[in-house]
């Protein structure tokens, strides 16, 4: 039985943004989501951290910003 990762619709939306861009900061993901949802920036940051814990995303630091990619 293959391992599966349960992802919410919102998490899939976040992944789609990152896949389309190649990589994105928390701010960029938040801004891209504004058209479909009103979320706090901290909520987006939490979701990105959870996706990293699931090993779906990785990040690299550039100054104060973390750039995430799939």
Secondary structure as UniProt FT lines:
FT   HELIX           9..21
FT   HELIX           26..33
FT   TURN            34..36
FT   HELIX           41..53
FT   TURN            54..55
FT   STRAND          58..62
FT   TURN            63..64
FT   STRAND          65..69
//
